[in-house]
Every structure is written in C-alpha cells, then in structure tokens.
Amino acid sequence: MLNFIEQSELYLPVLLQGVYLTVLVTLGGFVLSTVLGLVLAFMRVSGIRSLSAISRVFVIVVRGIPALVTLFYIYFVFPDLGLSLSAVQAAILGLGIAYSPYMAEVFRSGIEAIDRGQSEAALSIGMGWGMVMRRVILPQAIKVALPPYGSTMVMLLKDSSLASTITVADLSLQGKLLASSTFENTTIFTLVALLYLAMSLPLTAFNGWLEKSLRQPR
Amino acid sequence: MTLISLSNVRKSYGPHEVIRDVSTSVAKGEVLCLIGPSGSGKSTLLRCINGLEDYQGGEILVHGARVDRNDRNGIRGIRTRVSMVFQRFNLFPHRTALENVAEGPIYVKGEPRAEALERSRDLLARVGLADKIDAHPAQLSGGQQQRVAIARALGMKPDAILFDEPTSALDPELVGEVLGVMRSLADEGMTMVVVTHEMGFARDVADRVIFLDGGVLLEDGPPQEVLVRPQNPRTQDFLRRILPS
C-alpha cells in the first residue's frame, strides 16, 4: 500500500495530462450530442412527416454503428473526402454524433411522457407549437429526462476513452503508455480506474442536484 | 346574435362515423347543454368547435370564421376567443394557480404582466380561491383545480367557454362547488357549451339541450321539452336510465 502511494506520486502528473484531454473530449461530446439530440427529438415530435422520418432513420443508422467505427470513419475517411480534423476535433465530433441518438431518445421519451391533456390545454388558450413546447411541455419533460440523461453523460465520459484509438493522448492512452514502459500495471491501471470514477462522481452529483432542485412542491 | 354555428358537420375515424350531419347554433349569452350516452360523440363535437379535433364534412363557424385546423393563425385566433374547460382539469402542474390563469393573457395575448396578474387574482377570488393563488395544482383538491381551470378559461376574456364533462372526474361532494361557479357564469350572461351528465344542471341552467346518440342529433330544444317531454324513444330510454324516478 505504501508502495502504491509512493508510485502514485510519481505517475499521477503524467496521468493528469491525460485527464485534461479526457475532460475536453467529454465536455465537447456532451455539448454536441445534447444539441444534436435536442434537434433530433424536436424533429421526431414535430408532427412534420419528413422531418420525423429523417430523425428516425438517423437514430437507427448511427445507433447501429459502434462509436469506435464512427471515430475511425471521421478520423481516417473524412480526410479522403477533403475534411481533415485534428485527433481531438475528430474525437469530439465522433462522440457527439455517436451519442446523439441516445440523447434524442432520452429527450423524446421525456416529451412523450407528458400527458396529452397538457398540450391540449396549452393549444386551447391559443398557443402555437413552439410556445406549447417551451412553456408547457419542456419544463415538465426535463424532469422525466434527467435521470436517463445523467446515465448517458456517465456513459459518454467512459466512452471518451475510445478517443485513444485515434491517437488522442487521453487518460486511458497515457495509462497504457505508462504501463507498457514501466510494467507497473497494477498501480497504473488502478489509478486510471480511480481517476475515471472520480470524474463520474461530480456528474452524478450534479445530476442529483438538478433533479432535486426541479422537483415540484407536493 | 349567432356566435357559433354548425352546419351538416361530419366526422369519422376511418370507416367509423362518429358525428353524422349535425347542425345547430349557439347564440351569444346562451347556455347549451350536450347530453347523450357515452360514445355518442358529444365530447368529440365539442372538441371540433375549437379545433382540437378535425372534421371531414360540413362547416363550423365562430364569429363567422371557419374553424380550420390547417389555418394556424385562424385557429389560434378562435381559441383565444373560445376557451375550454377539460374533464381532467389539465392545469399546468409546474405553475401556481395564479400562473396558470395568467399564462394565456401574458404569453399569448401579450397583456402587461402586472395587469394580467392583478386580473388573474381577481378571477381566482371570483371562483372562491383567493387564498390559493400560490398553490400548485398538486396541492389542490379536484374541485379547486377545476375552479382554477375555469378561472384560466375566463382569463382569456372569451366570448364563449366550452366545458367537456367538467364534473365527471370529481368526487361527488366536490361537484357542487364547480356547478355553483358555472351557474354564476351563466347568470352573468356567459355563452357556454356544456357536455354533461348533470341533468339537474341542464334542467335549471341550460337555455337549450341537445341530445346526441351515435353521432346523430336527436333532440334540440328547451330543457323542459328535451328532458321532460322527449319526442324520440332513444332520448326517453336514455333519460329513464339516468334519472332517478
């Protein structure tokens, strides 16, 4: 145990460099997948058949392809099509796209969980579709969607390690490189695991806090 | 003066016709009650008037304007003039009673906030809920929720209010307080179209009663005639079953 602590002091600075990139890729992926997911969910419930169909097909196709392959595609195939991205940019774009179907389904299930009577009441006082969504449906849907949204965020954090496969020197890649040069597998991978866990805890806490602060008085 | 007119209205779900060639009208200040067995199409007909349902044939006019769900601005205009009270209240659970009433005036009609809130307070006082303005719907009884819903409908300063079985979801002891508010509205000359199973209310308050069965309008007349001396055997049968002898 003493040995572990001594070694940790040695290896942590290197691993923390990887933490920075993991956080960067994860946050970028959150923002992009959340925005894309919202757009897809709105298209799906818009009542406009063509938009709804596009959203449905996008979700099926992207969800059916491993995030790893999506990353490879963006990093290795897009340059052939004339779009060269840095490894970090490709990782953010790839994770954002790969996670957008899950986000879309989280938001859609939240929206569809709200009783039809709510939109009917809103329509009956003369609201248009946009205002019904903004003032009546979304404030209620967000409470339904938060718990699954929180789980998806934690999943995305962990899957950000896929970025290591396209040369992003994130926490998992730093750990692997360090381990293969020092052979201190136990210490290093334990540290890597603990660091991922440490990053997921604030996410979980933030989500719990949001859920609590949005809870209605009963 | 005719406020709402229905001529030869037809509606079907696929091959199943739920409204068959219904024609009637509602004059300003009139209280019209729609009665009939469940599945007779009375709620559906009511929901066609503010375009919550579409209809396939005939014409519904409000103030001379055709009710058409595809005419987005037109239908929104009609809905701001014809309010609705629902069976299950449909209050916005994330807003207080006061915010529920002020929502339409502020966000749909663009009324100045302070003015709308002041007016909404008065409306809640009028339905006997002056002390509940800051309560959320979940903290209110069914009867109180429905009275907030009536205040919300009144907040739009409507020309008419549609009531879709407003007391059917209430515990029996709470029905009276809602009917009381509706009675006072009728006394003040509000135009009302009420789908109801409350025959006492229909008899005492309605100017006219319509009996619908299987989507067909079978009776249309003053309550004394429709409820006391119905002509159609189906109406006689219906009333015999629901009225205590």
HADDOCK unambig.tbl for C-alpha pairs under 7 A between the chains (distance, minus, plus):
assign (segid A and resid 117 and name CA) (segid B and resid 90 and name CA) 5.48 0.50 0.50
assign (segid A and resid 118 and name CA) (segid B and resid 90 and name CA) 5.67 0.50 0.50
assign (segid A and resid 118 and name CA) (segid B and resid 92 and name CA) 6.76 0.50 0.50
assign (segid A and resid 121 and name CA) (segid B and resid 90 and name CA) 6.05 0.50 0.50
assign (segid A and resid 124 and name CA) (segid B and resid 79 and name CA) 5.50 0.50 0.50
assign (segid A and resid 124 and name CA) (segid B and resid 83 and name CA) 6.33 0.50 0.50
assign (segid A and resid 124 and name CA) (segid B and resid 84 and name CA) 6.30 0.50 0.50
assign (segid A and resid 125 and name CA) (segid B and resid 79 and name CA) 5.80 0.50 0.50
assign (segid A and resid 125 and name CA) (segid B and resid 80 and name CA) 5.48 0.50 0.50
assign (segid A and resid 125 and name CA) (segid B and resid 83 and name CA) 6.40 0.50 0.50
assign (segid A and resid 125 and name CA) (segid B and resid 104 and name CA) 5.86 0.50 0.50
assign (segid A and resid 126 and name CA) (segid B and resid 76 and name CA) 4.56 0.50 0.50
assign (segid A and resid 126 and name CA) (segid B and resid 77 and name CA) 6.69 0.50 0.50
assign (segid A and resid 126 and name CA) (segid B and resid 79 and name CA) 4.98 0.50 0.50
assign (segid A and resid 126 and name CA) (segid B and resid 80 and name CA) 5.06 0.50 0.50
assign (segid A and resid 126 and name CA) (segid B and resid 108 and name CA) 6.49 0.50 0.50
assign (segid A and resid 127 and name CA) (segid B and resid 76 and name CA) 6.81 0.50 0.50
assign (segid A and resid 127 and name CA) (segid B and resid 108 and name CA) 6.12 0.50 0.50
assign (segid A and resid 136 and name CA) (segid B and resid 92 and name CA) 6.96 0.50 0.50
assign (segid A and resid 140 and name CA) (segid B and resid 94 and name CA) 6.95 0.50 0.50
assign (segid A and resid 216 and name CA) (segid B and resid 94 and name CA) 6.85 0.50 0.50
assign (segid A and resid 218 and name CA) (segid B and resid 138 and name CA) 5.98 0.50 0.50
assign (segid A and resid 218 and name CA) (segid B and resid 139 and name CA) 6.05 0.50 0.50
